[in-house]
Amino acid sequence: MIKSLKEIEVLEYFLSGIPRDHVTQLEILMKKTCNDYHYLFSDDFYLKDDGTDSNYLSYILPAVRRVYVEIFIKEKEIFKPKHEMNQKCEQLFKLLFDLEEFLKYLSEKLKNNYDKLDDLEFLDSKAEILYLIVQNYVSGLLKKCRVPNPTEEIRNIKLERDLKI
């Protein structure tokens, strides 16, 4: 059983089915998750064995994969048709993703909601809760990207990120 995210190697099966032009970026995010943000998932909650020889740590990288696919690979209906305003909103949507912010959100929401589906005994409740958390995060980003002037927001995000470096 996994005792720390630092123990996990980003294996091929985490990257299977991902388009070639996205594999490197997703692999970088996963390695960053394991190396830089492992502390977010280091308390006993994530290490508890639930009797299935797994713990919540084994679901963190699949959640990162899922959020990446939702944001960078899946085409969103909300951004169709492809006119300039929708293209800017889509660009803003992708820029709004921040790995550290997502992982903090995931950690908090998981602790607050881990047992919400326990009454549904035939579901993989861990996987379903993580799916719902990712969907809620993505929906929040979609809501944030619907602004009157996405070009200005894009500029502000880029400036803010450049100043952090």
C-alpha positions as CSV (number, residue, x, y, z in Angstrom):
1,M,0.0,0.0,0.0
2,I,1.2,3.5,-0.8
3,K,2.5,5.5,2.1
4,S,3.4,8.7,0.3
5,L,2.9,10.3,-3.1
6,K,6.7,10.6,-3.3
7,E,6.7,6.8,-3.7
8,I,4.6,6.8,-6.8
9,E,6.2,6.7,-10.2
10,V,4.3,8.2,-13.0
11,L,3.7,5.0,-15.0
12,E,2.6,4.5,-18.5
13,Y,-0.9,3.5,-17.5
14,F,-1.5,7.0,-16.1
15,L,-0.7,8.4,-19.6
16,S,-2.4,5.8,-21.7
17,G,-5.1,7.1,-24.0
18,I,-3.8,10.7,-23.8
19,P,-3.0,12.3,-27.1
20,R,0.7,12.4,-27.9
21,D,0.9,16.2,-27.8
22,H,-0.4,16.2,-24.2
23,V,1.6,13.4,-22.7
24,T,4.7,15.5,-21.7
25,Q,2.6,18.2,-20.0
26,L,0.5,15.7,-18.1
27,E,3.6,13.8,-17.0
28,I,5.1,17.1,-15.7
29,L,1.9,17.8,-13.7
30,M,1.9,14.4,-12.2
31,K,5.6,14.5,-11.2
32,K,5.0,18.0,-9.7
33,T,2.1,16.6,-7.8
34,C,4.3,13.8,-6.3
35,N,7.4,15.8,-5.7
36,D,6.2,19.3,-4.9
37,Y,2.7,18.9,-3.4
38,H,2.9,15.5,-1.6
39,Y,2.6,17.3,1.7
40,L,-1.0,18.1,0.9
41,F,-1.8,14.4,1.2
42,S,0.5,13.3,4.0
43,D,-1.9,13.1,7.0
44,D,-3.5,9.9,8.2
45,F,-6.7,10.4,6.3
46,Y,-5.0,9.6,3.0
47,L,-3.1,6.6,4.5
48,K,-6.1,4.7,6.0
49,D,-6.7,1.3,4.6
50,D,-10.3,0.8,3.8
51,G,-10.1,-3.0,3.6
52,T,-9.6,-3.0,-0.2
53,D,-5.8,-2.7,0.0
54,S,-5.9,0.8,-1.2
55,N,-6.1,4.3,0.2
56,Y,-6.9,7.8,-1.1
57,L,-3.3,8.3,-2.2
58,S,-3.9,5.9,-5.1
59,Y,-6.6,8.1,-6.4
60,I,-4.7,11.4,-6.5
61,L,-2.9,11.0,-9.8
62,P,-6.0,9.7,-11.6
63,A,-7.8,12.9,-10.4
64,V,-5.0,15.0,-11.8
65,R,-5.3,13.1,-15.1
66,R,-9.1,13.6,-15.1
67,V,-8.9,17.3,-14.5
68,Y,-6.2,17.7,-17.2
69,V,-8.4,15.8,-19.7
70,E,-11.5,17.9,-18.8
71,I,-9.6,21.2,-19.2
72,F,-7.1,20.7,-21.9
73,I,-8.4,17.8,-24.1
74,K,-12.2,17.6,-24.0
75,E,-13.9,20.2,-26.1
76,K,-16.5,22.1,-24.2
77,E,-19.9,22.8,-25.8
78,I,-20.0,26.1,-24.0
79,F,-17.1,27.4,-26.3
80,K,-19.0,26.5,-29.5
81,P,-19.3,28.1,-32.1
82,K,-15.7,29.0,-32.5
83,H,-15.9,32.8,-32.7
84,E,-13.4,35.2,-31.2
85,M,-15.2,35.7,-27.9
86,N,-15.6,32.0,-27.3
87,Q,-11.9,31.4,-28.3
88,K,-10.8,34.0,-25.7
89,C,-13.1,32.5,-23.0
90,E,-11.6,29.0,-23.8
91,Q,-8.1,30.4,-23.5
92,L,-9.0,32.0,-20.2
93,F,-10.5,28.7,-19.0
94,K,-7.3,26.9,-19.6
95,L,-5.2,29.7,-18.1
96,L,-7.3,29.6,-14.9
97,F,-6.1,26.1,-14.1
98,D,-3.5,26.1,-11.4
99,L,-2.1,22.7,-10.2
100,E,-1.5,23.8,-6.6
101,E,-4.9,25.4,-6.3
102,F,-6.5,22.3,-7.7
103,L,-4.6,20.0,-5.3
104,K,-5.5,22.1,-2.3
105,Y,-9.2,22.1,-3.5
106,L,-9.1,18.3,-4.0
107,S,-7.5,17.7,-0.5
108,E,-10.2,19.9,1.2
109,K,-13.2,18.6,-0.7
110,L,-12.1,15.0,-0.3
111,K,-11.8,15.2,3.4
112,N,-15.2,16.9,3.6
113,N,-17.1,14.6,1.3
114,Y,-15.3,11.2,1.4
115,D,-18.2,9.4,3.0
116,K,-21.1,11.0,1.1
117,L,-21.8,8.0,-1.2
118,D,-21.2,5.2,1.4
119,D,-24.9,4.2,1.3
120,L,-24.5,3.2,-2.4
121,E,-22.8,-0.1,-1.7
122,F,-22.2,-1.1,-5.4
123,L,-20.3,2.0,-6.5
124,D,-16.6,2.6,-6.2
125,S,-17.4,5.5,-3.9
126,K,-13.8,6.8,-3.8
127,A,-13.7,7.1,-7.6
128,E,-17.1,8.6,-7.8
129,I,-16.4,11.2,-5.1
130,L,-13.2,12.2,-7.0
131,Y,-15.1,12.4,-10.2
132,L,-17.6,14.8,-8.7
133,I,-14.9,16.9,-7.1
134,V,-13.1,17.2,-10.4
135,Q,-16.4,18.1,-12.2
136,N,-17.2,20.7,-9.6
137,Y,-13.7,22.3,-9.9
138,V,-14.0,22.4,-13.7
139,S,-17.5,23.9,-13.5
140,G,-16.1,26.6,-11.2
141,L,-13.4,27.4,-13.8
142,L,-16.1,27.6,-16.5
143,K,-18.1,30.0,-14.4
144,K,-15.0,32.2,-13.8
145,C,-14.2,32.4,-17.5
146,R,-17.5,33.9,-18.5
147,V,-16.5,37.5,-18.1
148,P,-17.3,40.6,-20.3
149,N,-13.6,41.1,-21.3
150,P,-11.7,37.8,-21.4
151,T,-8.8,39.5,-23.1
152,E,-8.1,41.7,-20.1
153,E,-8.4,38.7,-17.7
154,I,-5.9,36.7,-19.8
155,R,-3.5,39.6,-19.8
156,N,-3.9,40.0,-16.0
157,I,-3.2,36.2,-15.4
158,K,-0.2,36.3,-17.6
159,L,1.2,39.4,-15.8
160,E,0.5,37.9,-12.4
161,R,2.3,34.6,-13.3
162,D,5.3,36.5,-14.8
163,L,5.6,38.5,-11.6
164,K,5.6,35.3,-9.5
165,I,8.7,34.0,-11.2
